Amino acid sequence: MSVEHVLLDADGVLQRSAPDPVGLLSAWAGERAEELAHALWRAERGPLRGEGDFVEALERIVPAYADVAPGELYDALWRDIAVSEESLALAGRLRAAGLGVHLGTNQHRQRAELMRSELGYDEHFDVSCYSWELGTKKPEPAYFEIAVERIGAAPAQVLFVDDVAANVEAARAVGLRAVHWHLDEGHDVLLEALAGHGLPLGEAGAA
């Protein structure tokens, strides 16, 4: 069964997040930076599945650890997104070749809305699978099962690209084809991997 769809992760594949989150948290929270990081991580787990509101949780948590406005912290850590134009161009190239190209990402509601509206991701992808809308997140098997159902394809027809090994392994366990890749590796590496799955991309490096 040939690949007819590509499902692309966002952070690490299509975009980069805040370049130094540890440094920012340390500047704001000092010795309590690690505690704050864990508190934020725990608070986001539910909202990534659409359970609860992350921004409201952040407004409760941040004042207990740091002397920074919760909104300022949120903007610096979650709204600071650098889109890879090369990755978006590749997505367009795949669509032009006749493939379905889709977004598969773990995001809470506010960040997903930012990506949809301000970054214009809806224009680049046929189906968008934001975890908060699906009610499940990577690497849970249900995430991939719902994603392929939304795409309308058999798992083996979908090639998934993600920078997290656990997510790649989970996708393969559900039956998707998958590539483990991060922006830092360079797009030539990704092009070679995609070509290895029979995608019509021409010569590697010709993006």
Solvent accessible surface area in square Angstrom, and as a share of the most:
residue,aa,sasa,rsa
1,M,144,0.64
2,S,76,0.49
3,V,16,0.09
4,E,80,0.36
5,H,32,0.14
6,V,0,0.00
7,L,0,0.00
8,L,4,0.02
9,D,9,0.05
10,A,0,0.00
11,D,43,0.22
12,G,7,0.07
13,V,1,0.01
14,L,0,0.00
15,Q,0,0.00
16,R,107,0.39
17,S,47,0.30
18,A,10,0.08
19,P,123,0.77
20,D,79,0.41
21,P,58,0.36
22,V,112,0.64
23,G,29,0.28
24,L,58,0.29
25,L,15,0.07
26,S,51,0.33
27,A,85,0.66
28,W,47,0.17
29,A,12,0.09
30,G,43,0.42
31,E,176,0.79
32,R,99,0.36
33,A,12,0.09
34,E,122,0.55
35,E,87,0.39
36,L,0,0.00
37,A,39,0.30
38,H,91,0.40
39,A,8,0.06
40,L,8,0.04
41,W,151,0.53
42,R,122,0.45
43,A,21,0.16
44,E,28,0.13
45,R,101,0.37
46,G,21,0.20
47,P,12,0.07
48,L,26,0.13
49,R,69,0.25
50,G,39,0.37
51,E,104,0.47
52,G,66,0.64
53,D,38,0.20
54,F,1,0.00
55,V,35,0.20
56,E,99,0.45
57,A,10,0.08
58,L,1,0.00
59,E,91,0.41
60,R,169,0.62
61,I,33,0.17
62,V,0,0.00
63,P,85,0.53
64,A,65,0.51
65,Y,49,0.19
66,A,13,0.10
67,D,143,0.74
68,V,19,0.11
69,A,60,0.46
70,P,29,0.18
71,G,44,0.42
72,E,95,0.43
73,L,0,0.00
74,Y,19,0.07
75,D,71,0.37
76,A,26,0.20
77,L,19,0.09
78,W,34,0.12
79,R,98,0.36
80,D,65,0.34
81,I,25,0.13
82,A,58,0.45
83,V,40,0.23
84,S,19,0.12
85,E,125,0.56
86,E,87,0.39
87,S,4,0.03
88,L,17,0.09
89,A,60,0.47
90,L,4,0.02
91,A,1,0.00
92,G,36,0.35
93,R,60,0.22
94,L,0,0.00
95,R,87,0.32
96,A,90,0.70
97,A,47,0.36
98,G,67,0.64
99,L,19,0.10
100,G,13,0.13
101,V,0,0.00
102,H,4,0.02
103,L,0,0.00
104,G,0,0.00
105,T,1,0.01
106,N,40,0.21
107,Q,3,0.01
108,H,1,0.00
109,R,90,0.33
110,Q,38,0.17
111,R,11,0.04
112,A,1,0.00
113,E,74,0.33
114,L,12,0.06
115,M,0,0.00
116,R,71,0.26
117,S,84,0.54
118,E,112,0.50
119,L,49,0.24
120,G,16,0.15
121,Y,0,0.00
122,D,67,0.35
123,E,139,0.63
124,H,59,0.26
125,F,9,0.04
126,D,73,0.38
127,V,36,0.21
128,S,15,0.10
129,C,0,0.00
130,Y,0,0.00
131,S,0,0.00
132,W,68,0.24
133,E,65,0.29
134,L,18,0.09
135,G,42,0.40
136,T,9,0.05
137,K,33,0.14
138,K,6,0.03
139,P,57,0.36
140,E,49,0.22
141,P,80,0.50
142,A,42,0.33
143,Y,0,0.00
144,F,0,0.00
145,E,91,0.41
146,I,57,0.29
147,A,0,0.00
148,V,11,0.06
149,E,136,0.61
150,R,108,0.40
151,I,19,0.10
152,G,65,0.62
153,A,20,0.15
154,A,37,0.29
155,P,45,0.28
156,A,35,0.27
157,Q,34,0.15
158,V,0,0.00
159,L,0,0.00
160,F,0,0.00
161,V,0,0.00
162,D,0,0.00
163,D,35,0.18
164,V,69,0.40
165,A,44,0.34
166,A,51,0.40
167,N,11,0.06
168,V,2,0.01
169,E,110,0.49
170,A,17,0.13
171,A,0,0.00
172,R,130,0.47
173,A,92,0.71
174,V,33,0.19
175,G,34,0.32
176,L,6,0.03
177,R,71,0.26
178,A,3,0.03
179,V,12,0.07
180,H,97,0.43
181,W,2,0.01
182,H,57,0.26
183,L,13,0.07
184,D,106,0.55
185,E,85,0.38
186,G,29,0.28
187,H,18,0.08
188,D,88,0.46
189,V,71,0.41
190,L,3,0.02
191,L,2,0.01
192,E,121,0.54
193,A,31,0.24
194,L,0,0.00
195,A,46,0.35
196,G,69,0.66
197,H,56,0.25
198,G,64,0.61
199,L,10,0.05
200,P,79,0.50
201,L,8,0.04
202,G,67,0.65
203,E,141,0.63
204,A,62,0.48
205,G,43,0.42
206,A,62,0.48
207,A,61,0.47
